[in-house]
C-alpha cells in the first residue's frame, strides 16, 4: 500500500504542525526551543518555494487518510523527510523511505544523498540501518544556531 501522495499548498497548515512537533521532540537538543523556537513562517516560505519549483518533488506521507509526514526530493537528493511523532516506531517512516527510494530509482538515479544533523542520533540510526553511509562532507544549516549537517550517501539498486 502506497503511503506517499503529492503534497499541495493546502497541506501546509497540517504539515507545519507535524514538522514543528517532530522538530521540538526530535531536534530540541539541537535547537533549544527557548532560544531557537521552530521558525514556522520561514519553513512555510521554504515549502511554498519548493512546491512552486519544478525541480523539487514534494510528498505527503499518509496513514489512514491523514497527513502523517512529509518528504521532498531534488534530483538525487532526499531533501526533506519526517513523520509525525505519533507514528514513530510504527514502521510508517520505513515504508515512506522505501517509496522515496523507488521514486528516485524511477527517475533513473543510481545513487542518492541527504544531509543529517550530526547530533540527530535517532535519524542517523534510521538511515544507517537502511544502507546510508556517512561521508566526510559537512555543511551548516541556515537556521540558528547553525548546527553541522553531515552528508550521507546510498547506492540505489536497480528496480526488480
N, C-alpha and C positions, 0 to 999 in steps of 0.2 A: 504494500500500500504506500503510495506516494505521500510524503509529508511536506513537500515544497510546492508552493504556488507563486506566481508572480506577485510582487509587492506593489502596492499602489499608494498614491498620496493619501488616500482615505484611510490607510492603515497606520499612519504615522502617530496618531494620538495613543493608540494601544501599544504600538511598537516602543514608543518612548517610555511608557510605564514599565514594560518588560525590560528594556535596556537599562533604565535607571535602577530598578530593583536589583538586577544582576550586577550592575556596577557597584552599588552600595555594599552588597553582600560579598561578592567575589573579588572586588578590587578596592575595598575600603582601606585595606592596609597599604595600598599603593597611593590612593587618592584619599587622604583623611577628609571625611565629609565636613568637619568643622572649618577646615582651611580651604578645601577644594571640592565644594559640592558639585554634584553632577551638572554639567553645563547643558541643560535641556535645549535652550534656544540655539546654541551653536551646533549641537548634534542634529537638531531638526533641519537647520540650514544645510548641513552636510548631506543628510539623506535626500533633501529636496534636490540638491545639485546632482547627486548621484542618480536619482530617479530620472532626471532630465538628460543624463549623459548616455548616449547610445553605446558607449564602450563599457558601461557597467551593467551587469545583470543583478537585479535585486530580487530577493525572495522572502516570502513569509514562511516560517515553519509553523505548520498547523497540526493541532491534535484535537480530535473531537470537534472539529469545526471552528476552533478558537485559535487566534494568532498566539502562538506559544514560543516564538523565537524569530530570528531574522538571520539573513545571510546576504552576502554580496560577493561577486567575483568581478575582476577586471583583468581581462586577458587570462594569464595563467596564475594570477594571484587570488588567493582566498582572502578577500579584503575585510569582510566583517563576518562574524559568526557568534551566535549566542542563543541560549534557550532560557525560558522563564525559570526562575528559581523553583517554582512549584513542580517543575518537571525534572529537576536534577536527580540523577540516579535512576530514571525511568527507562533509559535506552533511547529516548527521543533524539538526543544530540547525536548518537551514533548513527541512527537511521538518516538523519538530515545530512550528516557528514558524508555518508556513503553516496547519497543522491547528488551532493555537490561535486564529488569526485567524478561521478558518472557524467554530470553536466560538463565538466572540464574535459573529460575524455571525448565526449561527443563533439566538442569544439576542435578536436584534433591535438590537444595538448598531451604531451608525454611526461611532463614534469609539472609540479605546482609548487608554489611558495606562499608563505604567510609570515606575519610578524606576531610575536607574543611578548608581553611584558616579562622581563626576566624574573620578577618576583611573583608571577602568577603561576604558582606551582601546580594548582589544580588543572589549569589549561595545558600546561606542559605535559603533565602525566597523560591527559586525554589524547593529545596529539602524538606523543611518543608511542603510546600503545597502538596507535593506528599507522605506524610506519614513518612518521615525520622525524627528521633529523636536524639538530641544531647546526648552524653554520657559524663562522666567526664574524659574520656581518651584524653590526648593531647600528641602531639609529635612536633618536629620542622622539617621543611624541610631542605634538604641538600643544597638548593640554598640560597646564601646570599641575604638578611640579616637574614635568618633563622627564618621567622615568624612562629607562632604557628598554627598547624593544629589540628582541633577537630574531633574526631571520631563521626560519625553518623551511626545509625543502623535502619533497617526496616525489619519488618516481610514480607514474601512473601506468599500471599495466594496461595493455590493450583490452578493449571490451571482449567478453567471451563470444 
